[in-house]
Amino acid sequence: MKLIKAFIRYRKTEEVYRALEKAGFCCMTFVECEGTGQYSDQEEDHISDKYPFANAFRVIKIEILVASEHVEKLVSIIRQSGRTGYRGDGMILISPVDEVYKVRTDENGVLAI
């Protein structure tokens, strides 16, 4: 199993979500964040009111837990639907997950996803 963390532009959130949903990826977490980096779309996005000293921009972090065989497809969907072609389109991180347990049923492993 793998945990995918994708940092994308705020304005691409719905497009990425719809593409993942269409491909059968139903379960994910969205976290609204602010970060710095090689960002270059100041005309459409705003600099943070909370962290103006850092020129932080609003981004969305999507977290998805998937079986290892689905990683390539998922990453491809995020890259295609989240891309604008400008610096600052985001990044995708992939981490191994040793074990997963579902709280309600005590299922574990792939059954818990």
Backbone atoms as SQL, in Angstrom:
CREATE TABLE atoms (id INTEGER PRIMARY KEY, chain TEXT, resi INTEGER, resn TEXT, atom TEXT, x REAL, y REAL, z REAL);
INSERT INTO atoms VALUES
  (1, 'A', 1, 'MET', 'N', 0.833, -1.180, 0.000),
  (2, 'A', 1, 'MET', 'CA', 0.000, 0.000, 0.000),
  (3, 'A', 1, 'MET', 'C', 0.877, 1.244, 0.000),
  (4, 'A', 2, 'LYS', 'N', 0.314, 2.304, -0.560),
  (5, 'A', 2, 'LYS', 'CA', 1.039, 3.572, -0.659),
  (6, 'A', 2, 'LYS', 'C', 0.125, 4.718, -0.240),
  (7, 'A', 3, 'LEU', 'N', 0.726, 5.720, 0.372),
  (8, 'A', 3, 'LEU', 'CA', 0.025, 6.950, 0.688),
  (9, 'A', 3, 'LEU', 'C', 0.499, 8.007, -0.294),
  (10, 'A', 4, 'ILE', 'N', -0.431, 8.543, -1.049),
  (11, 'A', 4, 'ILE', 'CA', -0.130, 9.578, -2.026),
  (12, 'A', 4, 'ILE', 'C', -0.519, 10.916, -1.417),
  (13, 'A', 5, 'LYS', 'N', 0.418, 11.858, -1.416),
  (14, 'A', 5, 'LYS', 'CA', 0.142, 13.232, -1.006),
  (15, 'A', 5, 'LYS', 'C', 0.414, 14.109, -2.212),
  (16, 'A', 6, 'ALA', 'N', -0.624, 14.782, -2.659),
  (17, 'A', 6, 'ALA', 'CA', -0.485, 15.655, -3.828),
  (18, 'A', 6, 'ALA', 'C', -0.787, 17.085, -3.407),
  (19, 'A', 7, 'PHE', 'N', 0.145, 17.985, -3.678),
  (20, 'A', 7, 'PHE', 'CA', -0.041, 19.408, -3.428),
  (21, 'A', 7, 'PHE', 'C', -0.350, 20.050, -4.773),
  (22, 'A', 8, 'ILE', 'N', -1.546, 20.645, -4.888),
  (23, 'A', 8, 'ILE', 'CA', -1.986, 21.201, -6.168),
  (24, 'A', 8, 'ILE', 'C', -2.488, 22.633, -5.968),
  (25, 'A', 9, 'ARG', 'N', -2.643, 23.330, -7.072),
  (26, 'A', 9, 'ARG', 'CA', -3.224, 24.673, -7.020),
  (27, 'A', 9, 'ARG', 'C', -4.665, 24.585, -6.525),
  (28, 'A', 10, 'TYR', 'N', -5.050, 25.559, -5.723),
  (29, 'A', 10, 'TYR', 'CA', -6.404, 25.600, -5.163),
  (30, 'A', 10, 'TYR', 'C', -7.459, 25.537, -6.267),
  (31, 'A', 11, 'ARG', 'N', -7.253, 26.293, -7.330),
  (32, 'A', 11, 'ARG', 'CA', -8.267, 26.382, -8.388),
  (33, 'A', 11, 'ARG', 'C', -8.395, 25.105, -9.212),
  (34, 'A', 12, 'LYS', 'N', -7.487, 24.142, -9.050),
  (35, 'A', 12, 'LYS', 'CA', -7.558, 22.876, -9.790),
  (36, 'A', 12, 'LYS', 'C', -8.199, 21.754, -8.970),
  (37, 'A', 13, 'THR', 'N', -8.629, 22.060, -7.754),
  (38, 'A', 13, 'THR', 'CA', -9.135, 21.029, -6.848),
  (39, 'A', 13, 'THR', 'C', -10.309, 20.252, -7.426),
  (40, 'A', 14, 'GLU', 'N', -11.320, 20.933, -7.901),
  (41, 'A', 14, 'GLU', 'CA', -12.498, 20.233, -8.410),
  (42, 'A', 14, 'GLU', 'C', -12.164, 19.404, -9.641),
  (43, 'A', 15, 'GLU', 'N', -11.342, 19.943, -10.523),
  (44, 'A', 15, 'GLU', 'CA', -10.971, 19.211, -11.737),
  (45, 'A', 15, 'GLU', 'C', -10.225, 17.923, -11.391),
  (46, 'A', 16, 'VAL', 'N', -9.290, 18.006, -10.452),
  (47, 'A', 16, 'VAL', 'CA', -8.544, 16.813, -10.034),
  (48, 'A', 16, 'VAL', 'C', -9.490, 15.813, -9.369),
  (49, 'A', 17, 'TYR', 'N', -10.355, 16.313, -8.479),
  (50, 'A', 17, 'TYR', 'CA', -11.302, 15.435, -7.800),
  (51, 'A', 17, 'TYR', 'C', -12.199, 14.701, -8.794),
  (52, 'A', 18, 'ARG', 'N', -12.770, 15.430, -9.736),
  (53, 'A', 18, 'ARG', 'CA', -13.678, 14.817, -10.725),
  (54, 'A', 18, 'ARG', 'C', -12.952, 13.754, -11.557),
  (55, 'A', 19, 'ALA', 'N', -11.707, 14.013, -11.931),
  (56, 'A', 19, 'ALA', 'CA', -10.934, 13.047, -12.718),
  (57, 'A', 19, 'ALA', 'C', -10.651, 11.787, -11.898),
  (58, 'A', 20, 'LEU', 'N', -10.313, 11.955, -10.619),
  (59, 'A', 20, 'LEU', 'CA', -10.065, 10.798, -9.759),
  (60, 'A', 20, 'LEU', 'C', -11.347, 10.018, -9.525),
  (61, 'A', 21, 'GLU', 'N', -12.433, 10.717, -9.284),
  (62, 'A', 21, 'GLU', 'CA', -13.728, 10.073, -9.066),
  (63, 'A', 21, 'GLU', 'C', -14.152, 9.278, -10.296),
  (64, 'A', 22, 'LYS', 'N', -13.984, 9.860, -11.475),
  (65, 'A', 22, 'LYS', 'CA', -14.344, 9.183, -12.725),
  (66, 'A', 22, 'LYS', 'C', -13.544, 7.895, -12.920),
  (67, 'A', 23, 'ALA', 'N', -12.301, 7.889, -12.445),
  (68, 'A', 23, 'ALA', 'CA', -11.443, 6.710, -12.573),
  (69, 'A', 23, 'ALA', 'C', -11.670, 5.690, -11.461),
  (70, 'A', 24, 'GLY', 'N', -12.582, 5.987, -10.532),
  (71, 'A', 24, 'GLY', 'CA', -12.907, 5.018, -9.496),
  (72, 'A', 24, 'GLY', 'C', -12.217, 5.227, -8.168),
  (73, 'A', 25, 'PHE', 'N', -11.495, 6.313, -8.015),
  (74, 'A', 25, 'PHE', 'CA', -10.858, 6.627, -6.734),
  (75, 'A', 25, 'PHE', 'C', -11.846, 7.462, -5.923),
  (76, 'A', 26, 'CYS', 'N', -12.424, 6.851, -4.893),
  (77, 'A', 26, 'CYS', 'CA', -13.534, 7.506, -4.204),
  (78, 'A', 26, 'CYS', 'C', -13.151, 8.143, -2.879),
  (79, 'A', 27, 'CYS', 'N', -12.112, 7.660, -2.263),
  (80, 'A', 27, 'CYS', 'CA', -11.866, 8.022, -0.873),
  (81, 'A', 27, 'CYS', 'C', -10.568, 8.811, -0.750),
  (82, 'A', 28, 'MET', 'N', -10.708, 10.071, -0.369),
  (83, 'A', 28, 'MET', 'CA', -9.530, 10.931, -0.266),
  (84, 'A', 28, 'MET', 'C', -9.798, 12.023, 0.752),
  (85, 'A', 29, 'THR', 'N', -8.736, 12.658, 1.189),
  (86, 'A', 29, 'THR', 'CA', -8.818, 13.759, 2.137),
  (87, 'A', 29, 'THR', 'C', -8.261, 15.000, 1.486),
  (88, 'A', 30, 'PHE', 'N', -8.951, 16.128, 1.690),
  (89, 'A', 30, 'PHE', 'CA', -8.490, 17.420, 1.194),
  (90, 'A', 30, 'PHE', 'C', -8.112, 18.280, 2.385),
  (91, 'A', 31, 'VAL', 'N', -6.955, 18.907, 2.304),
  (92, 'A', 31, 'VAL', 'CA', -6.503, 19.803, 3.358),
  (93, 'A', 31, 'VAL', 'C', -6.112, 21.116, 2.706),
  (94, 'A', 32, 'GLU', 'N', -6.721, 22.206, 3.163),
  (95, 'A', 32, 'GLU', 'CA', -6.352, 23.519, 2.641),
  (96, 'A', 32, 'GLU', 'C', -5.099, 23.970, 3.384),
  (97, 'A', 33, 'CYS', 'N', -4.076, 24.312, 2.619),
  (98, 'A', 33, 'CYS', 'CA', -2.769, 24.677, 3.182),
  (99, 'A', 33, 'CYS', 'C', -2.301, 25.999, 2.583),
  (100, 'A', 34, 'GLU', 'N', -1.241, 26.503, 3.130),
  (101, 'A', 34, 'GLU', 'CA', -0.558, 27.637, 2.540),
  (102, 'A', 34, 'GLU', 'C', 0.916, 27.302, 2.539),
  (103, 'A', 35, 'GLY', 'N', 1.582, 27.578, 1.416),
  (104, 'A', 35, 'GLY', 'CA', 2.987, 27.223, 1.323),
  (105, 'A', 35, 'GLY', 'C', 3.739, 28.165, 0.402),
  (106, 'A', 36, 'THR', 'N', 5.029, 27.988, 0.398),
  (107, 'A', 36, 'THR', 'CA', 5.901, 28.777, -0.462),
  (108, 'A', 36, 'THR', 'C', 6.583, 27.852, -1.439),
  (109, 'A', 37, 'GLY', 'N', 7.116, 28.415, -2.486),
  (110, 'A', 37, 'GLY', 'CA', 7.818, 27.606, -3.471),
  (111, 'A', 37, 'GLY', 'C', 7.993, 28.390, -4.743),
  (112, 'A', 38, 'GLN', 'N', 8.184, 27.686, -5.832),
  (113, 'A', 38, 'GLN', 'CA', 8.395, 28.321, -7.134),
  (114, 'A', 38, 'GLN', 'C', 7.047, 28.579, -7.780),
  (115, 'A', 39, 'TYR', 'N', 6.321, 29.480, -7.214),
  (116, 'A', 39, 'TYR', 'CA', 4.952, 29.766, -7.631),
  (117, 'A', 39, 'TYR', 'C', 4.957, 30.974, -8.554),
  (118, 'A', 40, 'SER', 'N', 4.159, 30.950, -9.605),
  (119, 'A', 40, 'SER', 'CA', 4.237, 32.050, -10.564),
  (120, 'A', 40, 'SER', 'C', 2.901, 32.453, -11.175),
  (121, 'A', 41, 'ASP', 'N', 1.805, 32.205, -10.482),
  (122, 'A', 41, 'ASP', 'CA', 0.497, 32.527, -11.040),
  (123, 'A', 41, 'ASP', 'C', -0.198, 33.573, -10.167),
  (124, 'A', 42, 'GLN', 'N', 0.489, 34.659, -9.863),
  (125, 'A', 42, 'GLN', 'CA', -0.038, 35.655, -8.946),
  (126, 'A', 42, 'GLN', 'C', -1.310, 36.325, -9.453),
  (127, 'A', 43, 'GLU', 'N', -1.583, 36.293, -10.760),
  (128, 'A', 43, 'GLU', 'CA', -2.782, 36.932, -11.280),
  (129, 'A', 43, 'GLU', 'C', -4.057, 36.204, -10.853),
  (130, 'A', 44, 'GLU', 'N', -3.974, 34.899, -10.632),
  (131, 'A', 44, 'GLU', 'CA', -5.175, 34.145, -10.302),
  (132, 'A', 44, 'GLU', 'C', -5.241, 33.726, -8.848),
  (133, 'A', 45, 'ASP', 'N', -4.139, 33.721, -8.152),
  (134, 'A', 45, 'ASP', 'CA', -4.116, 33.270, -6.770),
  (135, 'A', 45, 'ASP', 'C', -3.636, 34.403, -5.870),
  (136, 'A', 46, 'HIS', 'N', -4.022, 34.336, -4.628),
  (137, 'A', 46, 'HIS', 'CA', -3.703, 35.433, -3.714),
  (138, 'A', 46, 'HIS', 'C', -2.587, 35.048, -2.756),
  (139, 'A', 47, 'ILE', 'N', -1.836, 36.042, -2.348),
  (140, 'A', 47, 'ILE', 'CA', -0.836, 35.835, -1.310),
  (141, 'A', 47, 'ILE', 'C', -1.560, 35.783, 0.029),
  (142, 'A', 48, 'SER', 'N', -1.098, 34.964, 0.913),
  (143, 'A', 48, 'SER', 'CA', -1.718, 34.718, 2.207),
  (144, 'A', 48, 'SER', 'C', -1.862, 35.976, 3.057),
  (145, 'A', 49, 'ASP', 'N', -3.006, 36.092, 3.709),
  (146, 'A', 49, 'ASP', 'CA', -3.184, 37.132, 4.717),
  (147, 'A', 49, 'ASP', 'C', -2.528, 36.713, 6.026),
  (148, 'A', 50, 'LYS', 'N', -2.447, 35.398, 6.263),
  (149, 'A', 50, 'LYS', 'CA', -1.861, 34.882, 7.502),
  (150, 'A', 50, 'LYS', 'C', -0.335, 34.951, 7.494),
  (151, 'A', 51, 'TYR', 'N', 0.264, 34.714, 6.334),
  (152, 'A', 51, 'TYR', 'CA', 1.724, 34.627, 6.239),
  (153, 'A', 51, 'TYR', 'C', 2.270, 35.516, 5.127),
  (154, 'A', 52, 'PRO', 'N', 1.941, 36.802, 5.109),
  (155, 'A', 52, 'PRO', 'CA', 2.396, 37.665, 4.012),
  (156, 'A', 52, 'PRO', 'C', 3.919, 37.825, 3.961),
  (157, 'A', 53, 'PHE', 'N', 4.577, 37.645, 5.088),
  (158, 'A', 53, 'PHE', 'CA', 6.035, 37.759, 5.154),
  (159, 'A', 53, 'PHE', 'C', 6.732, 36.668, 4.355),
  (160, 'A', 54, 'ALA', 'N', 6.036, 35.566, 4.113),
  (161, 'A', 54, 'ALA', 'CA', 6.640, 34.431, 3.417),
  (162, 'A', 54, 'ALA', 'C', 6.173, 34.309, 1.976),
  (163, 'A', 55, 'ASN', 'N', 5.337, 35.233, 1.504),
  (164, 'A', 55, 'ASN', 'CA', 4.738, 35.119, 0.179),
  (165, 'A', 55, 'ASN', 'C', 4.107, 33.740, -0.029),
  (166, 'A', 56, 'ALA', 'N', 3.371, 33.302, 0.988),
  (167, 'A', 56, 'ALA', 'CA', 2.727, 31.991, 0.946),
  (168, 'A', 56, 'ALA', 'C', 1.452, 32.068, 0.114),
  (169, 'A', 57, 'PHE', 'N', 1.182, 31.004, -0.639),
  (170, 'A', 57, 'PHE', 'CA', -0.008, 30.906, -1.474),
  (171, 'A', 57, 'PHE', 'C', -0.866, 29.747, -1.007),
  (172, 'A', 58, 'ARG', 'N', -2.168, 29.858, -1.259),
  (173, 'A', 58, 'ARG', 'CA', -3.109, 28.811, -0.887),
  (174, 'A', 58, 'ARG', 'C', -2.946, 27.630, -1.832),
  (175, 'A', 59, 'VAL', 'N', -2.817, 26.439, -1.253),
  (176, 'A', 59, 'VAL', 'CA', -2.727, 25.197, -2.013),
  (177, 'A', 59, 'VAL', 'C', -3.624, 24.160, -1.337),
  (178, 'A', 60, 'ILE', 'N', -3.897, 23.098, -2.051),
  (179, 'A', 60, 'ILE', 'CA', -4.669, 21.987, -1.503),
  (180, 'A', 60, 'ILE', 'C', -3.762, 20.759, -1.461),
  (181, 'A', 61, 'LYS', 'N', -3.798, 20.079, -0.331),
  (182, 'A', 61, 'LYS', 'CA', -3.107, 18.785, -0.219),
  (183, 'A', 61, 'LYS', 'C', -4.182, 17.705, -0.276),
  (184, 'A', 62, 'ILE', 'N', -4.027, 16.791, -1.218),
  (185, 'A', 62, 'ILE', 'CA', -4.925, 15.643, -1.336),
  (186, 'A', 62, 'ILE', 'C', -4.158, 14.422, -0.844),
  (187, 'A', 63, 'GLU', 'N', -4.758, 13.672, 0.052),
  (188, 'A', 63, 'GLU', 'CA', -4.144, 12.435, 0.541),
  (189, 'A', 63, 'GLU', 'C', -5.035, 11.268, 0.152),
  (190, 'A', 64, 'ILE', 'N', -4.408, 10.257, -0.451),
  (191, 'A', 64, 'ILE', 'CA', -5.139, 9.072, -0.896),
  (192, 'A', 64, 'ILE', 'C', -4.315, 7.837, -0.558),
  (193, 'A', 65, 'LEU', 'N', -4.937, 6.870, 0.072),
  (194, 'A', 65, 'LEU', 'CA', -4.302, 5.594, 0.373),
  (195, 'A', 65, 'LEU', 'C', -4.755, 4.590, -0.677),
  (196, 'A', 66, 'VAL', 'N', -3.795, 3.975, -1.379),
  (197, 'A', 66, 'VAL', 'CA', -4.151, 3.043, -2.456),
  (198, 'A', 66, 'VAL', 'C', -3.270, 1.802, -2.415),
  (199, 'A', 67, 'ALA', 'N', -3.768, 0.754, -3.047),
  (200, 'A', 67, 'ALA', 'CA', -2.944, -0.440, -3.257),
  (201, 'A', 67, 'ALA', 'C', -1.815, -0.062, -4.219),
  (202, 'A', 68, 'SER', 'N', -0.674, -0.652, -4.041),
  (203, 'A', 68, 'SER', 'CA', 0.524, -0.294, -4.814),
  (204, 'A', 68, 'SER', 'C', 0.306, -0.359, -6.320),
  (205, 'A', 69, 'GLU', 'N', -0.525, -1.275, -6.782),
  (206, 'A', 69, 'GLU', 'CA', -0.721, -1.419, -8.230),
  (207, 'A', 69, 'GLU', 'C', -1.506, -0.260, -8.852),
  (208, 'A', 70, 'HIS', 'N', -2.116, 0.597, -8.039),
  (209, 'A', 70, 'HIS', 'CA', -2.889, 1.729, -8.553),
  (210, 'A', 70, 'HIS', 'C', -2.123, 3.046, -8.568),
  (211, 'A', 71, 'VAL', 'N', -0.905, 3.042, -8.055),
  (212, 'A', 71, 'VAL', 'CA', -0.142, 4.282, -7.912),
  (213, 'A', 71, 'VAL', 'C', 0.113, 4.973, -9.244),
  (214, 'A', 72, 'GLU', 'N', 0.583, 4.238, -10.221),
  (215, 'A', 72, 'GLU', 'CA', 0.933, 4.847, -11.517),
  (216, 'A', 72, 'GLU', 'C', -0.280, 5.530, -12.157),
  (217, 'A', 73, 'LYS', 'N', -1.434, 4.864, -12.138),
  (218, 'A', 73, 'LYS', 'CA', -2.644, 5.435, -12.721),
  (219, 'A', 73, 'LYS', 'C', -3.076, 6.691, -11.967),
  (220, 'A', 74, 'LEU', 'N', -3.056, 6.622, -10.647),
  (221, 'A', 74, 'LEU', 'CA', -3.467, 7.753, -9.824),
  (222, 'A', 74, 'LEU', 'C', -2.562, 8.960, -10.051),
  (223, 'A', 75, 'VAL', 'N', -1.268, 8.743, -10.060),
  (224, 'A', 75, 'VAL', 'CA', -0.313, 9.836, -10.281),
  (225, 'A', 75, 'VAL', 'C', -0.519, 10.459, -11.658),
  (226, 'A', 76, 'SER', 'N', -0.755, 9.637, -12.652),
  (227, 'A', 76, 'SER', 'CA', -0.989, 10.140, -14.004),
  (228, 'A', 76, 'SER', 'C', -2.229, 11.036, -14.055),
  (229, 'A', 77, 'ILE', 'N', -3.284, 10.626, -13.388),
  (230, 'A', 77, 'ILE', 'CA', -4.526, 11.417, -13.367),
  (231, 'A', 77, 'ILE', 'C', -4.292, 12.760, -12.687),
  (232, 'A', 78, 'ILE', 'N', -3.608, 12.758, -11.558),
  (233, 'A', 78, 'ILE', 'CA', -3.346, 14.014, -10.847),
  (234, 'A', 78, 'ILE', 'C', -2.476, 14.929, -11.690),
  (235, 'A', 79, 'ARG', 'N', -1.453, 14.377, -12.324),
  (236, 'A', 79, 'ARG', 'CA', -0.564, 15.203, -13.144),
  (237, 'A', 79, 'ARG', 'C', -1.313, 15.821, -14.321),
  (238, 'A', 80, 'GLN', 'N', -2.152, 15.047, -14.987),
  (239, 'A', 80, 'GLN', 'CA', -2.865, 15.556, -16.157),
  (240, 'A', 80, 'GLN', 'C', -3.938, 16.580, -15.777),
  (241, 'A', 81, 'SER', 'N', -4.711, 16.282, -14.750),
  (242, 'A', 81, 'SER', 'CA', -5.826, 17.168, -14.396),
  (243, 'A', 81, 'SER', 'C', -5.397, 18.358, -13.538),
  (244, 'A', 82, 'GLY', 'N', -4.242, 18.278, -12.909),
  (245, 'A', 82, 'GLY', 'CA', -3.779, 19.364, -12.056),
  (246, 'A', 82, 'GLY', 'C', -2.815, 20.325, -12.721),
  (247, 'A', 83, 'ARG', 'N', -2.425, 20.027, -13.928),
  (248, 'A', 83, 'ARG', 'CA', -1.395, 20.808, -14.625),
  (249, 'A', 83, 'ARG', 'C', -1.972, 22.064, -15.270),
  (250, 'A', 84, 'THR', 'N', -1.248, 23.184, -15.109),
  (251, 'A', 84, 'THR', 'CA', -1.570, 24.409, -15.848),
  (252, 'A', 84, 'THR', 'C', -0.457, 24.747, -16.832),
  (253, 'A', 85, 'GLY', 'N', 0.731, 24.193, -16.603),
  (254, 'A', 85, 'GLY', 'CA', 1.880, 24.489, -17.455),
  (255, 'A', 85, 'GLY', 'C', 2.772, 25.577, -16.896),
  (256, 'A', 86, 'TYR', 'N', 2.380, 26.144, -15.753),
  (257, 'A', 86, 'TYR', 'CA', 3.178, 27.197, -15.126),
  (258, 'A', 86, 'TYR', 'C', 3.910, 26.652, -13.910),
  (259, 'A', 87, 'ARG', 'N', 5.014, 27.322, -13.561),
  (260, 'A', 87, 'ARG', 'CA', 5.738, 26.952, -12.347),
  (261, 'A', 87, 'ARG', 'C', 4.777, 27.017, -11.170),
  (262, 'A', 88, 'GLY', 'N', 4.932, 26.070, -10.267),
  (263, 'A', 88, 'GLY', 'CA', 4.080, 26.054, -9.087),
  (264, 'A', 88, 'GLY', 'C', 2.855, 25.174, -9.214),
  (265, 'A', 89, 'ASP', 'N', 2.826, 24.296, -10.209),
  (266, 'A', 89, 'ASP', 'CA', 1.680, 23.401, -10.364),
  (267, 'A', 89, 'ASP', 'C', 1.571, 22.386, -9.227),
  (268, 'A', 90, 'GLY', 'N', 2.619, 22.203, -8.470),
  (269, 'A', 90, 'GLY', 'CA', 2.546, 21.327, -7.309),
  (270, 'A', 90, 'GLY', 'C', 3.514, 20.168, -7.382),
  (271, 'A', 91, 'MET', 'N', 3.296, 19.232, -6.479),
  (272, 'A', 91, 'MET', 'CA', 4.135, 18.035, -6.430),
  (273, 'A', 91, 'MET', 'C', 3.345, 16.880, -5.843),
  (274, 'A', 92, 'ILE', 'N', 3.841, 15.686, -6.106),
  (275, 'A', 92, 'ILE', 'CA', 3.205, 14.467, -5.628),
  (276, 'A', 92, 'ILE', 'C', 4.253, 13.661, -4.878),
  (277, 'A', 93, 'LEU', 'N', 3.908, 13.251, -3.661),
  (278, 'A', 93, 'LEU', 'CA', 4.809, 12.436, -2.850),
  (279, 'A', 93, 'LEU', 'C', 4.181, 11.065, -2.639),
  (280, 'A', 94, 'ILE', 'N', 4.999, 10.036, -2.684),
  (281, 'A', 94, 'ILE', 'CA', 4.519, 8.666, -2.513),
  (282, 'A', 94, 'ILE', 'C', 5.295, 8.036, -1.366),
  (283, 'A', 95, 'SER', 'N', 4.559, 7.539, -0.372),
  (284, 'A', 95, 'SER', 'CA', 5.183, 6.923, 0.799),
  (285, 'A', 95, 'SER', 'C', 4.641, 5.519, 1.008),
  (286, 'A', 96, 'PRO', 'N', 5.495, 4.604, 1.453),
  (287, 'A', 96, 'PRO', 'CA', 5.012, 3.258, 1.765),
  (288, 'A', 96, 'PRO', 'C', 4.170, 3.282, 3.042),
  (289, 'A', 97, 'VAL', 'N', 3.191, 2.390, 3.112),
  (290, 'A', 97, 'VAL', 'CA', 2.352, 2.240, 4.301),
  (291, 'A', 97, 'VAL', 'C', 2.479, 0.796, 4.750),
  (292, 'A', 98, 'ASP', 'N', 2.938, 0.599, 5.971),
  (293, 'A', 98, 'ASP', 'CA', 3.162, -0.748, 6.476),
  (294, 'A', 98, 'ASP', 'C', 1.876, -1.485, 6.811),
  (295, 'A', 99, 'GLU', 'N', 0.936, -0.775, 7.416),
  (296, 'A', 99, 'GLU', 'CA', -0.295, -1.435, 7.837),
  (297, 'A', 99, 'GLU', 'C', -1.410, -0.411, 7.967),
  (298, 'A', 100, 'VAL', 'N', -2.643, -0.867, 7.754),
  (299, 'A', 100, 'VAL', 'CA', -3.829, -0.023, 7.871),
  (300, 'A', 100, 'VAL', 'C', -4.888, -0.814, 8.627),
  (301, 'A', 101, 'TYR', 'N', -5.581, -0.151, 9.543),
  (302, 'A', 101, 'TYR', 'CA', -6.688, -0.764, 10.264),
  (303, 'A', 101, 'TYR', 'C', -7.898, 0.136, 10.163),
  (304, 'A', 102, 'LYS', 'N', -9.054, -0.445, 9.889),
  (305, 'A', 102, 'LYS', 'CA', -10.299, 0.303, 9.873),
  (306, 'A', 102, 'LYS', 'C', -10.833, 0.317, 11.307),
  (307, 'A', 103, 'VAL', 'N', -11.105, 1.480, 11.826),
  (308, 'A', 103, 'VAL', 'CA', -11.512, 1.638, 13.222),
  (309, 'A', 103, 'VAL', 'C', -12.816, 0.921, 13.514),
  (310, 'A', 104, 'ARG', 'N', -13.803, 1.095, 12.656),
  (311, 'A', 104, 'ARG', 'CA', -15.130, 0.536, 12.917),
  (312, 'A', 104, 'ARG', 'C', -15.159, -0.978, 12.879),
  (313, 'A', 105, 'THR', 'N', -14.462, -1.607, 11.916),
  (314, 'A', 105, 'THR', 'CA', -14.606, -3.054, 11.699),
  (315, 'A', 105, 'THR', 'C', -13.373, -3.864, 12.066),
  (316, 'A', 106, 'ASP', 'N', -12.273, -3.211, 12.358),
  (317, 'A', 106, 'ASP', 'CA', -10.997, -3.882, 12.625),
  (318, 'A', 106, 'ASP', 'C', -10.404, -4.589, 11.415),
  (319, 'A', 107, 'GLU', 'N', -10.986, -4.340, 10.211),
  (320, 'A', 107, 'GLU', 'CA', -10.360, -4.888, 9.012),
  (321, 'A', 107, 'GLU', 'C', -8.988, -4.262, 8.873),
  (322, 'A', 108, 'ASN', 'N', -8.072, -5.013, 8.267),
  (323, 'A', 108, 'ASN', 'CA', -6.742, -4.455, 8.090),
  (324, 'A', 108, 'ASN', 'C', -6.224, -4.768, 6.693),
  (325, 'A', 109, 'GLY', 'N', -5.116, -4.119, 6.359),
  (326, 'A', 109, 'GLY', 'CA', -4.516, -4.305, 5.054),
  (327, 'A', 109, 'GLY', 'C', -5.368, -3.693, 3.956),
  (328, 'A', 110, 'VAL', 'N', -5.313, -4.278, 2.771),
  (329, 'A', 110, 'VAL', 'CA', -6.036, -3.766, 1.612),
  (330, 'A', 110, 'VAL', 'C', -7.546, -3.757, 1.859),
  (331, 'A', 111, 'LEU', 'N', -8.043, -4.670, 2.659),
  (332, 'A', 111, 'LEU', 'CA', -9.482, -4.703, 2.978),
  (333, 'A', 111, 'LEU', 'C', -9.937, -3.441, 3.693),
  (334, 'A', 112, 'ALA', 'N', -9.033, -2.769, 4.368),
  (335, 'A', 112, 'ALA', 'CA', -9.394, -1.560, 5.127),
  (336, 'A', 112, 'ALA', 'C', -9.467, -0.319, 4.243),
  (337, 'A', 113, 'ILE', 'N', -8.968, -0.415, 3.021),
  (338, 'A', 113, 'ILE', 'CA', -8.976, 0.762, 2.155),
  (339, 'A', 113, 'ILE', 'C', -10.364, 0.964, 1.573);
